[in-house]
């Protein structure tokens, strides 16, 4: 069980007031059990990400929701690609070979010589 106090100690530089504001904005979504905020490891990673984006990249409060949304989309695509990869890996070798050929990037064309 990870409490807000543990998150603050774990992610150095984050103040409780700041973290509560992120929760209010919906940027971090811990569970609430008997009135106590409970964070999962993924929540702690999200807090660390937000902290780093704000501190290291100077991303402000207005741009942060856009950045987080784009990152969430990217992570969702990675999960789907991993599922596709696992599905392909479970296929017979002939199917995997066919897919490998079909998914090979096209070869670049040689530039045409001017006349």
Phi, psi and omega in degrees: 000120182253119181265170180298325178296320179294319179299315182297321178290323184289316181260091183300138176097353178265127178267153183300317180300319179295314180297319178296325176294321179295323177294316179299323179287344182087009179287331177232137185232074177288162175278160176239120178237117181052042177080002181250135177285128179240124182258143172264170179302321180296326177293318179296319178298322179294318177299315179298318179299311181299316179301314181294318179299318181289315185282306189279326182253359178054041177277124184278173183299330181284325182273337186301317178301324179293313180298314180297320179297316179295319177296319177299319178296318179298315179296323179295319178295320178298319177298317179295318179296323177297320178295319178296316179299317178297320179295319178295317181298335182275356182276160176299156184301326179296320178292317179299319179297315180299317179293320179301316179293315182294330183266358180297135180295147180295148178284140178292143179281145176290142179297142179286144176278137179280143181267000000 
